[in-house]
Amino acid sequence: MNTAVILAGGTGTRMGLDCPKQFLLVQDKPIISYCLDVFQNHAEIDNIVIVVSEQWQDYVKENIDKYSFDKFRGFAPAGRSRQHSIYNGLKAVDANCPDTDIVIVHDAARPLVSDEIISSCIQGAKDFDGAMPVITVKDTLYQSKDGENIDQLLKRSELFAGQAPESFRFKRYFEIHNEVTDEEIENTAGSSEIAYRHGMDIRMVKGSERNLKITTIEDLETFETILKGGV
Amino acid sequence: MNTAVILAGGTGTRMGLDCPKQFLLVQDKPIISYCLDVFQNHAEIDNIVIVVSEQWQDYVKENIDKYSFDKFRGFAPAGRSRQHSIYNGLKAVDANCPDTDIVIVHDAARPLVSDEIISSCIQGAKDFDGAMPVITVKDTLYQSKDGENIDQLLKRSELFAGQAPESFRFKRYFEIHNEVTDEEIENTAGSSEIAYRHGMDIRMVKGSERNLKITTIEDLETFETILKGGV
């Protein structure tokens, strides 16, 4: 069984909105519903768990009923960091979908995830312990410990920007979260990081420029342009 | 004396265009003319040298005359790499503007460079040996030597995306180019890299999200949106 955990706990503060960005309507449909559509319709996805703050659960539930997302298996509360939210999602998977072999963690703010990326992630978790879609980096990136002096220019050919969803063998990934300190969960910057740090073999798979994360108003405009078939 | 070297040698192949992107018309004005405007009008800039392939020199010259860019001091031919183009520009600076103290190297494809960024770069080269504007990085970045296994997640707080213009004390920067092998110039990925690798003290200064580089069609759309006052 493969279970998707959709992270929708963000508060939208970075965009200065009253409404968290994943619930903004684009072409009359909340952003979160775009990725739910893709997971709902994917043949290899059996269950969907959604991590969202309690005040938004009724709103999300209405949309789930409206769009007939029958793979929905329940909510988990948002945590105080992204990785805490993931941990809450894993607990809900353990409680509601105990037969889960592979968990696929996705951001509600990435509405344009494709079937192919989900399939690659599932295959990666079957062949290894997990997978993360990545894209190449266009910027010239420098490393500086003090933010003033340049320590080194990083080799662009060795750099990859991580996207979502990330997939993991569920049991081992959940165990790691049960074993580590709360501080370690707090200080986890990427959901694959905690996995490979504890010995899981996480591979990179091909992501896509289209699979953008909506963080700024410009991202939102790009998403709308793509929906209109402009890009 | 402060001399700007504007790099306009790109061929536009990455965007699949017949016309190099820096010569595309946006609101009836070629992209290159936007940054030329800023350098022409900046009180601390004395001279402007433009690096461009010979076939485009007449076209650029027409625009220079049309927009009264009276700080223009000549062309240099495009090189086979970005750093070769810079070296060609430095040779033209040495020939045409020998009193140059500070050279400011800019990309014609960054039309929205600001007065403030140019001033910071000049000040940085006065206080130290050079300066480069940077912005923080939004992506979660992983390093992988083989493109498959993750070696490490990079600390976002230590990462900076380099922009243009970059400023350098002219004499020392030119000397370095005269001393190193052609191979080293070829393998230089960022124009500050060759400087700090040879002992110049290059500092990071504050860049801007607005100072975007036009690389893709989406970037072009963002530029047009900004010009219309949309962002």
Interface residues (C-beta under 8 A of the other chain):
Chain A: M132 V134 V137 K138 D139 T140 L141 Y142 Q143 S144 K145 G147 E148 N149 I150 D151 L153 L154 K155 R156 E158 L159 F160 A161 G162 A189 G190 S192 E193 Y196 D201 I202 R203 M204 T215 I217 E218 E221 T222 T225 V231
Chain B: M132 V134 V137 K138 D139 T140 L141 Y142 Q143 S144 K145 G147 E148 N149 I150 D151 L153 L154 K155 R156 E158 L159 F160 A161 G162 A189 G190 S192 E193 Y196 D201 I202 R203 M204 T215 I217 E218 E221 T222 T225 V231
